[in-house]
């Protein structure tokens, strides 16, 4: 049994039933013609869950939301063109610090965000439909039953661009599901000729910016940074379930019972 908010009303719902309905909902959204009301009710959901829009946060922040296009590993417009970026306030505060660090250590560079808050149902759709073999998938995608920090607005996928807006060469494209995207074996990859010193130096610059702001990296994805660790999140933050519903933290749902 879960407690969710939909349209501002608390309701109880059977998890599997909700998830089945949500899958039907997301497929309808992805495959249907544009729905004028979609961005309205999705933004209402994000706002009511306490997330903040950062579209105009800073001029050195650029956005290229890949899942709002077909330029992603799924080759599907999973967000129906919705390219506004919402984050949890804790993430916003760390992002502000990261931008300050960037201005200090790499002026005339931009931070480019590829993904931020991601509904749980999209995470499930990715897991079920990616076509990536399981041995790679468990490193590249969070299992839906364990959740992704993206579902809470507590993670960012990002990179750096130069003063002309050209992305720095990081050695792989975004969403590359392979060893070359790992950060834990970069010297080994250099020795094998799969990464260059220049590419790794660009990654280190990105990590320096994000780590100094308090973000955590992902050993398998050079582009992924989290605000908190998973054990700090469970039951304490609102989780975006789909484009209309979000799940309340346990502390609140206990009081509702």
C-alpha positions in Angstrom: 0.0 0.0 0.0 1.3 3.4 -1.0 0.3 7.0 -0.2 0.5 9.3 -3.1 -0.6 12.8 -4.0 -2.5 13.4 -7.2 -3.9 16.8 -8.0 -3.2 17.8 -4.4 -5.3 15.0 -2.8 -3.9 12.2 -0.6 -5.0 8.8 -1.6 -4.1 5.2 -0.9 -3.4 2.9 -3.8 -2.2 -0.6 -4.5 1.3 -0.2 -5.9 1.2 -2.8 -8.7 -2.2 -1.5 -9.9 -0.9 2.1 -9.9 2.2 1.1 -11.8 0.3 -0.8 -14.4 -2.0 2.3 -15.0 1.1 4.5 -15.0 2.7 2.4 -17.8 -0.4 2.8 -19.9 -0.4 6.5 -19.1 3.3 7.0 -20.1 2.9 5.1 -23.3 -0.1 7.2 -24.2 1.9 10.3 -23.6 4.9 9.2 -25.6 3.0 7.9 -28.6 0.1 10.3 -28.8 0.0 13.7 -30.4 1.1 16.7 -28.3 -1.2 17.3 -25.3 -1.5 21.0 -24.4 -2.3 20.2 -20.8 0.7 17.8 -20.3 3.3 20.4 -19.2 0.7 22.1 -17.0 -0.2 19.1 -14.9 3.4 17.8 -14.9 4.7 21.1 -13.6 2.0 21.1 -11.0 3.1 17.7 -9.8 6.7 18.8 -9.6 5.9 22.0 -7.7 3.6 20.3 -5.2 6.3 17.8 -4.5 8.6 20.7 -3.5 10.8 20.8 -6.5 12.1 24.1 -8.0 12.4 25.2 -11.6 16.0 26.2 -12.4 15.6 27.3 -16.1 16.9 30.9 -15.3 19.2 30.0 -12.4 22.5 31.3 -14.1 23.7 32.3 -17.5 26.6 29.7 -17.4 24.0 27.0 -17.1 22.8 25.4 -20.3 20.1 22.8 -21.0 19.9 20.0 -23.5 17.4 17.6 -22.0 18.0 14.4 -24.0 14.9 12.5 -22.9 12.8 15.4 -24.1 14.0 14.5 -27.6 14.8 11.2 -29.4 18.6 11.8 -29.0 19.0 9.2 -26.3 19.7 5.5 -25.9 16.0 4.7 -26.0 15.5 6.7 -29.2 12.1 7.9 -27.8 10.9 11.3 -26.6 10.2 10.1 -23.1 9.3 13.5 -21.7 7.1 14.5 -24.5 9.3 17.5 -25.3 9.1 18.8 -21.7 12.5 20.5 -21.3 12.0 22.5 -18.1 14.3 21.5 -15.3 13.1 20.9 -11.8 15.3 19.9 -8.8 15.0 19.4 -5.1 16.1 22.5 -3.2 19.1 20.6 -1.7 20.3 19.9 -5.2 19.7 23.5 -6.3 21.9 24.8 -3.4 24.8 22.4 -4.4 24.3 23.4 -8.1 24.7 27.1 -7.2 28.0 26.2 -5.4 29.1 24.2 -8.5 28.5 27.1 -10.8 30.5 29.4 -8.4 33.4 26.9 -8.5 33.2 26.7 -12.3 33.5 30.5 -12.6 36.6 30.4 -10.4 38.5 27.4 -11.9 37.3 27.4 -15.5 35.9 30.8 -16.5 34.2 31.0 -19.9 32.9 27.5 -19.6 29.3 26.3 -19.3 27.7 23.5 -17.3 25.3 21.6 -19.6 22.5 19.6 -18.0 21.3 16.6 -19.9 18.8 15.2 -17.3 17.6 16.1 -13.8 14.3 14.9 -12.3 13.0 11.7 -13.9 9.7 10.1 -13.0 9.9 6.6 -11.6 7.7 5.3 -14.4 10.2 6.5 -17.0 12.9 4.7 -15.0 10.8 1.5 -15.2 10.2 2.0 -18.9 14.0 2.3 -19.4 14.7 -0.8 -17.4 12.1 -2.9 -19.2 12.7 -1.6 -22.7 16.3 -0.6 -23.0 17.5 -3.8 -24.7 20.8 -3.5 -22.8 22.1 -6.9 -21.5 21.5 -7.4 -17.8 25.2 -7.4 -16.8 25.5 -3.8 -18.2 22.0 -2.7 -17.2 22.5 -3.1 -13.5 25.4 -0.7 -13.6 23.9 1.7 -16.1 20.3 1.9 -14.8 18.9 1.7 -11.3 16.5 -1.1 -10.7 12.9 0.3 -10.5 12.2 -1.5 -7.3 15.3 0.2 -5.7 14.6 3.7 -7.2 16.9 6.2 -8.8 17.9 9.5 -7.2 16.7 11.1 -10.3 13.1 10.2 -9.1 13.6 12.6 -6.2 15.2 15.5 -8.1 18.4 14.6 -6.2 20.6 13.8 -9.2 22.0 15.5 -12.3 23.4 14.2 -15.6 25.7 16.9 -16.9 28.9 17.9 -18.8 31.0 21.0 -19.6 31.1 23.2 -22.7 33.7 25.7 -23.8 33.0 29.4 -24.5 31.7 28.6 -27.9 29.2 26.2 -26.5 31.0 23.1 -27.8 31.0 20.2 -25.4 34.3 19.1 -24.0 35.4 15.7 -25.2 34.8 13.3 -22.4 35.6 10.1 -24.3 32.1 8.8 -24.8 28.7 10.2 -25.6 26.0 10.6 -22.9 24.3 7.4 -21.9 27.2 5.2 -23.2 26.7 1.8 -21.4 30.3 0.5 -21.4 33.7 0.5 -19.6 34.7 3.7 -21.3 32.1 5.6 -19.3 33.5 4.4 -16.0 35.5 6.7 -13.8 37.1 4.1 -11.6 39.4 2.7 -14.3 40.4 5.7 -16.3 44.1 5.1 -16.2 43.6 1.6 -17.4 41.5 2.9 -20.3 44.3 5.4 -21.1 46.8 2.6 -21.1 44.6 0.5 -23.4 44.2 3.5 -25.8 40.4 3.7 -25.2 40.6 7.1 -23.6 43.1 9.9 -24.0 44.8 12.0 -21.3 42.9 15.0 -22.7 39.5 13.3 -22.3 40.3 12.2 -18.8 41.5 15.7 -17.9 38.1 17.1 -19.0 36.4 14.6 -16.8 38.5 15.5 -13.9 37.6 19.2 -14.4 33.9 18.3 -14.3 34.4 16.2 -11.2 36.4 19.0 -9.5 33.5 21.4 -10.1 30.9 19.0 -8.8 32.8 17.4 -6.0 33.8 20.8 -4.5 30.1 21.7 -4.4 29.4 18.5 -2.4 28.0 16.2 -5.1 28.8 12.5 -5.3 29.9 10.8 -8.5 28.9 7.5 -10.0 31.7 4.9 -10.7 30.0 3.8 -14.0 28.8 7.1 -15.5 31.1 10.1 -15.7 28.2 12.4 -16.3 26.1 11.4 -13.2 26.2 13.4 -9.9 24.0 12.9 -6.8 23.1 15.3 -4.1 22.9 12.7 -1.4 23.7 9.0 -0.9 20.9 6.5 -1.3 20.7 5.6 2.4 20.1 9.3 3.2 17.0 9.4 0.9 14.8 6.4 1.5 11.5 7.4 3.1 12.6 11.0 3.6 11.8 12.7 0.3 9.0 13.0 -2.2 9.4 10.7 -5.1 8.0 11.6 -8.5 6.0 8.5 -9.7 4.7 9.6 -13.0 3.6 12.8 -14.6 0.7 13.4 -12.2 1.5 11.5 -9.0 4.2 11.7 -6.4 4.8 9.6 -3.3 5.0 11.2 0.1 7.9 10.6 2.5 7.2 7.9 5.2 7.3 10.5 7.9 4.2 12.2 6.4 2.4 9.0 5.3 2.7 7.7 8.9 0.8 10.8 10.1 -1.8 10.3 7.4 -2.6 6.7 8.6 
